Amino acid sequence: MQRLTTAGRLLITAIVLAALYFGFKALGGNEWLQNMRSKQATEQTGTSTETTDNGSPTLPGNDEATSTATDEASDNGSGSSSSASDNGPRPAFTYTAPEPVNGKLKGVVELGASGFNSFIVRIDDQKRWKLEKADFGNSLVLENMATDQDVREGLKKYIGNMLDFGVGGRDIQFVVSSGAIKAENTQKIIRALKSLNYVVNTVTPEQEGRLALRSVLPSDFDQNAFVVDIGSGNTKISWRNGGSVQALETYGSKYFQNGIDDAQVAQEVAAKAKQIPAGQRKTAFIIGGIPFELAKQVRNGKERYTVLKAPADYTGENAKQKAGLVIYKAIADATGCQQFVFDWDANFTIGYLLTLK
């Protein structure tokens, strides 16, 4: 082999390669190569299909996770939309009332149809005020007090609590609500208070409506809002009319006790509410026993102002609450107002304090 020339070695190498080639072809080598090329192309295509948007390959099993996450997002989105549709969005109310400067403590007690509501407020010379203490729904003089002496002693204790808080004896006022003046026990309470040298102030429904507006309606809303006070004995609707206040009276939430039909109540309440000027129906400030119960269900923390849900989104828990919702719905339907704002601090008796010097 070593004696072969270079040309001879090349010739022998060529003959060997030719033999290998024809042998490989005879055994189906070309078909095998074609299959390998096709398989490689398929794998490359599959890898490209399974990459994410940023070019990273998707790990095995992620298809199912991605599908589940997408389904959950879709479900959550659908749920939120349905919830908003069913309950209706409650627009936020971010108003902040001005605080008094160097104010004086004053107290007022409302003799209501269902009990006592008492308020201790700090008022300055500009009539800015802040609620310092409130006691709602105290029925101590309507329950467990059969005689005049029982009422007298109960009232002395009640007044004593206000004195202990720092209110001067001459700065405690008593106001009888227009609905309570008809109650059987009211005269007994008035007699007991007079025996303690306290003056008892009575108000008409119209006066009560004006006082409610003075307490509830911020000056920033004088020209585009109205006020509703849904009491047990009656409901007051009021709004500013130029330099004066217009106030109307209609049914209270205890109308059902007199066998009055819901439809009759709704019709009369709507007729009164429709008298509110169209430009003053954007916002309603609402107070009273039933609005208090409705606001409790949706209050956010200790916020002063709570936007109520639409009337249809509440379910009355008892006959009085159902009757109150009839009134609320009639006002909402008649005015088209979408924002009823409950003020946790306001009461028409505070409005009375604001009229005093």
C-alpha positions in Angstrom: 0.0 0.0 0.0 2.9 2.2 0.8 4.2 1.7 -2.8 1.0 3.2 -4.3 1.3 6.6 -5.7 -0.9 9.4 -4.5 -3.1 9.1 -7.5 -3.6 5.4 -6.8 -4.6 6.1 -3.2 -7.2 8.7 -4.3 -8.6 6.3 -6.8 -9.0 3.5 -4.3 -10.7 6.0 -1.8 -13.1 7.1 -4.5 -14.0 3.5 -5.3 -14.7 2.8 -1.6 -16.9 5.9 -1.2 -18.9 5.0 -4.3 -19.5 1.5 -3.0 -20.7 2.9 0.3 -23.0 5.3 -1.4 -24.7 2.8 -3.7 -24.9 0.4 -0.8 -26.6 3.0 1.5 -29.0 4.0 -1.3 -29.9 0.4 -2.0 -30.8 -0.2 1.6 -33.3 2.9 1.7 -31.0 5.4 3.2 -32.6 8.3 1.2 -36.0 7.6 2.6 -34.6 7.5 6.1 -32.9 10.9 5.7 -36.2 12.4 4.3 -38.1 11.2 7.4 -35.5 12.6 9.8 -35.7 16.0 8.0 -39.5 16.0 8.3 -39.4 15.1 12.0 -37.0 17.9 12.7 -39.1 20.4 10.9 -42.2 19.3 12.9 -40.4 19.6 16.2 -39.2 23.1 15.4 -42.8 24.2 14.4 -44.2 22.8 17.6 -41.6 24.5 19.7 -42.4 27.8 18.0 -46.2 27.4 18.6 -45.7 26.7 22.4 -43.8 29.9 23.2 -45.3 32.8 25.0 -45.5 36.3 23.8 -42.0 37.1 25.2 -40.5 34.1 23.5 -40.2 31.8 26.5 -41.5 28.3 26.0 -44.6 27.2 27.8 -44.0 24.5 30.4 -46.0 21.3 30.3 -49.2 21.6 32.2 -49.5 25.4 31.8 -52.3 25.2 29.2 -54.7 24.0 31.9 -53.6 26.6 34.4 -53.9 29.4 31.9 -57.4 28.2 30.9 -58.5 28.1 34.5 -57.1 31.6 35.3 -58.9 33.0 32.2 -62.1 31.4 33.2 -61.9 32.8 36.7 -61.1 36.3 35.4 -64.1 36.0 33.1 -66.3 34.8 35.9 -65.1 37.6 38.3 -65.7 40.2 35.7 -69.2 38.9 34.9 -70.0 38.7 38.6 -69.0 42.3 39.2 -71.1 43.5 36.4 -74.1 41.5 37.6 -73.7 42.8 41.1 -73.5 46.4 39.9 -76.5 45.9 37.8 -78.5 44.3 40.5 -77.7 46.6 43.3 -76.8 49.8 41.5 -73.6 51.7 42.2 -73.7 54.1 45.2 -72.0 57.3 44.2 -69.5 58.5 46.7 -70.2 61.6 48.8 -67.0 63.2 50.0 -68.3 66.5 51.6 -66.7 67.5 54.9 -68.6 69.8 57.2 -66.8 72.8 58.7 -65.8 72.5 62.3 -66.7 75.1 65.0 -64.1 77.4 66.4 -64.1 77.9 70.2 -67.7 76.6 70.3 -69.9 76.1 73.3 -71.6 72.9 74.4 -75.4 72.9 74.1 -77.8 70.1 74.6 -81.2 69.3 73.1 -83.7 66.5 73.6 -86.2 65.4 71.1 -89.4 64.0 72.5 -90.3 61.7 69.6 -93.3 59.5 68.9 -91.1 56.4 69.7 -88.9 57.7 72.5 -86.1 60.2 73.2 -83.3 61.3 71.0 -80.7 63.5 72.7 -77.8 65.5 71.2 -74.9 67.4 72.7 -73.3 69.7 70.2 -70.6 72.3 70.1 -71.7 75.5 68.3 -69.7 78.6 67.6 -70.8 82.2 66.9 -70.9 81.4 63.1 -73.3 78.6 63.7 -70.8 76.0 62.7 -71.4 72.9 64.8 -70.1 69.5 65.7 -71.9 66.6 67.3 -70.2 65.5 70.5 -72.6 62.9 71.9 -75.9 61.4 70.7 -78.4 59.0 72.3 -80.9 57.6 69.9 -84.2 55.8 70.5 -84.2 56.1 74.3 -87.7 55.2 75.4 -87.1 55.5 79.2 -90.0 57.9 79.6 -92.3 55.8 77.5 -91.7 52.5 79.3 -91.7 51.5 82.9 -92.9 54.9 84.1 -96.5 54.8 85.0 -96.8 57.8 87.3 -95.9 61.4 87.0 -93.3 60.9 89.7 -91.7 58.0 87.7 -91.4 60.4 84.7 -90.0 63.2 86.8 -87.3 61.0 88.4 -86.5 59.5 85.0 -86.1 62.9 83.4 -83.9 64.1 86.3 -81.5 61.2 85.7 -81.6 61.8 82.0 -80.8 65.5 82.4 -78.1 64.6 84.9 -76.2 62.7 82.3 -76.0 65.7 80.1 -74.9 67.9 82.9 -72.1 65.5 83.8 -70.9 65.8 80.2 -70.4 69.5 80.6 -73.6 71.1 79.3 -74.9 73.9 81.4 -78.4 73.6 82.9 -79.6 76.6 81.0 -78.2 75.2 77.7 -80.5 72.1 77.6 -83.5 72.4 75.4 -86.5 70.1 75.0 -88.4 70.0 71.7 -91.5 67.9 71.0 -91.7 66.6 67.5 -94.8 67.2 65.5 -95.6 63.5 65.4 -95.2 63.0 69.1 -97.5 65.8 70.2 -100.4 63.4 69.5 -98.9 60.6 71.6 -100.7 59.8 74.9 -97.6 60.1 77.1 -96.4 63.4 75.7 -98.5 65.6 77.9 -97.3 63.7 81.0 -93.7 64.3 80.0 -94.3 68.0 79.3 -95.8 68.4 82.8 -92.9 66.8 84.4 -90.4 68.9 82.5 -92.2 72.1 83.4 -92.1 71.0 87.1 -88.3 70.9 86.7 -88.4 74.5 85.3 -87.6 73.5 81.8 -89.3 75.0 78.8 -90.8 72.6 76.3 -90.9 73.8 72.7 -93.5 72.4 70.3 -93.2 72.7 66.5 -95.5 72.2 63.6 -94.6 69.8 60.8 -93.7 72.7 58.5 -91.5 74.2 61.2 -89.9 70.8 61.8 -89.1 70.5 58.1 -87.4 73.9 58.1 -85.4 73.1 61.1 -84.3 69.8 59.6 -83.1 71.6 56.5 -81.1 74.1 58.7 -79.4 71.2 60.4 -78.9 68.9 57.4 -78.4 70.9 54.2 -74.9 72.2 53.7 -74.8 75.7 52.2 -72.9 74.3 49.2 -76.0 72.4 48.2 -78.6 75.1 48.7 -79.5 75.3 45.1 -79.4 71.7 43.9 -80.6 69.5 46.8 -83.6 68.9 49.1 -84.2 67.4 52.5 -86.3 64.5 53.7 -87.1 63.6 57.3 -89.0 60.3 57.5 -90.4 60.1 61.0 -92.8 57.7 62.6 -95.7 60.1 62.8 -95.0 62.1 59.6 -92.6 62.8 56.8 -91.3 66.3 56.1 -89.9 67.3 52.7 -88.1 70.7 52.4 -86.0 72.7 50.1 -84.8 76.3 49.7 -86.9 78.6 47.7 -84.9 81.8 47.2 -84.4 83.3 50.6 -87.1 81.1 52.3 -87.6 77.4 53.0 -90.5 75.4 51.6 -91.6 72.5 53.8 -94.4 70.0 53.2 -95.8 67.2 55.4 -97.0 63.8 54.4 -97.4 60.3 55.9 -94.9 58.8 58.4 -93.7 55.3 58.7 -96.4 54.2 61.1 -99.2 54.8 58.7 -99.8 51.0 58.5 -101.2 51.1 62.0 -104.2 53.0 60.8 -104.9 50.6 58.0 -104.0 53.0 55.3 -103.2 51.4 51.9 -99.6 51.5 50.6 -100.8 52.8 47.2 -102.6 55.7 48.8 -99.5 56.7 50.7 -97.2 56.4 47.7 -99.5 58.5 45.6 -99.7 61.4 48.2 -96.0 61.3 49.0 -95.2 61.4 45.2 -97.5 64.4 44.7 -95.7 66.3 47.5 -92.2 65.3 46.2 -93.1 66.4 42.6 -93.4 70.0 43.9 -89.6 70.1 44.4 -88.1 72.2 41.6 -86.4 70.1 39.0 -83.0 71.9 39.5 -83.0 70.9 43.2 -83.4 67.1 42.8 -79.7 66.2 42.2 -79.1 65.2 45.8 -81.4 64.4 48.8 -80.2 64.7 52.4 -82.3 62.3 54.4 -82.7 61.7 58.2 -85.2 59.9 60.4 -85.7 56.5 62.0 -86.2 54.4 58.9 -83.3 56.1 57.0 -81.2 55.4 60.1 -81.9 51.7 59.9 -81.2 51.6 56.2 -77.9 53.5 56.5 -76.7 51.0 59.2 -76.7 48.3 56.6 -74.2 50.0 54.3 -72.2 52.4 56.5 -68.5 52.5 55.8 -66.7 52.7 59.2 -67.6 55.8 61.1 -68.3 58.0 58.1 -70.7 60.9 58.8 -72.4 60.8 55.4 -73.7 57.4 54.0 -75.2 57.1 50.6 -78.2 54.8 50.8 -78.9 52.0 48.3 -81.8 52.4 45.9 -85.2 51.5 47.6 -85.6 48.4 45.5 -82.3 47.0 46.9 -83.6 46.9 50.5 -85.9 44.3 52.0 -88.1 45.5 54.8 -87.5 43.5 58.0 -90.8 44.5 59.7 -94.0 46.4 59.0 -92.6 49.8 59.9 -89.5 49.4 57.8 -91.6 48.2 54.8 -93.9 51.3 55.2 -90.8 53.5 55.3 -89.5 51.9 52.1 -92.9 52.8 50.4 -92.3 56.4 51.3 -88.6 56.3 50.3 -89.5 54.7 46.9 -92.3 57.2 46.2 -89.9 60.1 46.7 -87.2 58.6 44.7 -89.5 57.7 41.8 -91.2 61.1 41.8 -88.0 63.2 41.8 -85.7 60.9 39.9 -83.0 61.6 42.5 -80.2 59.0 42.5 -78.3 60.1 45.6 -79.9 59.9 49.0 -77.4 60.9 51.7 -78.0 60.0 55.3 -76.4 62.4 57.8 -75.5 60.5 61.0 -75.1 63.6 63.1 -78.0 65.8 62.0 -81.5 66.2 63.6 -84.2 68.8 63.3 -83.7 69.7 67.0 -80.1 70.7 66.3 -81.6 73.0 63.7 -83.6 74.4 66.6 -80.4 75.1 68.6 -79.0 76.9 65.5 -81.8 79.4 65.7 -81.0 80.4 69.2 -78.6 83.2 70.1 
